Amino acid sequence: MNAPTAWWQRGVIYQIYPRSFQDSSGNGIGDLQGIINRLDYLNDGTPHSLGIDAIWISPFYPSPMADFGYDVSNYNDIHPLFGDLATFDRLVAAAHQRQIKVIIDYVPNHTSDQHPWFIESRRSRSSSKRDWYIWRDGRADGSPPNNWGSFFGGPAWTFDETTGQYYLHQFLREQPELNWRNPAVQDAMFDVLRFWLERGVDGFRMDVVGLILKDAELRDNPINPNADPNLPANDLHSRLEHVYNGDQDEVHPIMRQFRQLLDGYSERVAIGELWGPLPRWVRYYGDNGDGLHLPFNFRLMDETAWSASAMRAAVDALEAALPAFAWPNYVLGNHDRIRLATRFGGQAQARLAAMMLLTLRGTPTLYYGDELGLENGIISPEQLQDPQGINLGVERTRDVARTPMQWDAAPHAGFSTTTPWLPVSLDYQARNVAVQDAAPTSILNLYRQLLWLRRQSPALHNGRYQPLAVHPDCFVYLRQAGSEQALIALNFSDAPCTISIPAAQPHQVILSTHLDREEGVNLAAVTLRPFEGVILTPCHPDTIILTPC
Ligand code: GLC
């Protein structure tokens, strides 16, 4: 296998949810100028900053905000809440000055119902844009054309009085789905990519890209026999197996076209939001690596068991499924899932997860605020913003992971000068960038050290991965590039764990998740504290040594 050399293989991606990162205009909503103001925090070229290599910015396009920007009404502009194209150009220039790449969200599956294309399409059955969306007659009894449900509750079809047909939307009714079987739609959406590539973006995160083609006959999905019997009555989606509403074989030629288009520019990355069983998921890399560069891998984020064996099994299954040309990647948090510190059970677990994410083979994506160990925000029913929570119940709201970034202990956590669109978490005075910056063993400083080490170490950003069966509670693996080695041992248990690894050379701990030891150790018996992770390297003159053995 060739050594990975592209920036998106070596580097670390940081997701910014722009509404929640930094408000510069004083309206309680984050914006692009706010991101510019915080770039030094992300990477100023020194180990003092976080040290990420790329930002992915969730949508900032004009939008009625029914789904907070994932309902785009103009793909080629910026919502005034976030700034304008000139601000965007300044953001790209300022990021590039700091060697930070800029990845933007591309929402190909659906537009807003306020997009001029849809307004025209719904006007009449003979509209020139009618076939740009998916319109069908109801069944004989007037019910929707098939049994598909929306991810956000209710049917995936809405009847439109004006023309007497239903249109398809697997999310909100305000998010009608484009008909990618129509070449004119493909051309228009490829032009969107060109528009942003010409503006200098370094890549795209493609929203629900596996859904863009549905079964040509729009057949009913089978009923899921294992569906949770306690689903809310309107959750029609989770009652079905998702066979016909996405992930169709015919989607892969379109992935190749995305790729070819990006390959016409230098060093741009195509990332896709994709789920599904490994054998189907892996196809998005293309038959010979001619598909997407990185189909997002959510397997560790979706792992419900917090255990060394479950994590190792997920990593090993991925490694085994990847052809040699396919580069792995890992995601532990994003704007659609509850916060990782909450999901994995607390701060100690969040620190261990950070070490795992940043030492596995593959590109890591971090979610803003996870570097502070942010936990789920507390959102009362009156404060709900997310349509998923409003429609399916407060326990399904994604608002909990979208609360404002906590910069300092000032009112509104330094995020804004006024009340933010979602409440700042209650712990902001104790948990924020300023406090953690000054605390040598904070989780922020752990992230910084992990990122810095990863950048310096070819074994970590580039080396092969070899798991070692050492202890059932510990996930232990070796990373190796040439003569450089790093041994990672992660104790997933809440009890101490002593591991023994046969090794000829003396080793040393170069980083512990507790940030309190750098010392020589005897690999015959290394004791890890509860939820402690360590990176060990041989005591060898060529290894990166923070303190000598
Ligand atoms: C993706 C986005 C999510 C959005 C949905 C519809 O899953 O990550 O936030 O609601 O697509 O666009």
Residues whose N, C-alpha, C, O or C-beta is under 5 A from the ligand:
A	BS01	GLC	D67 Y70 F171 D207 V208 D336
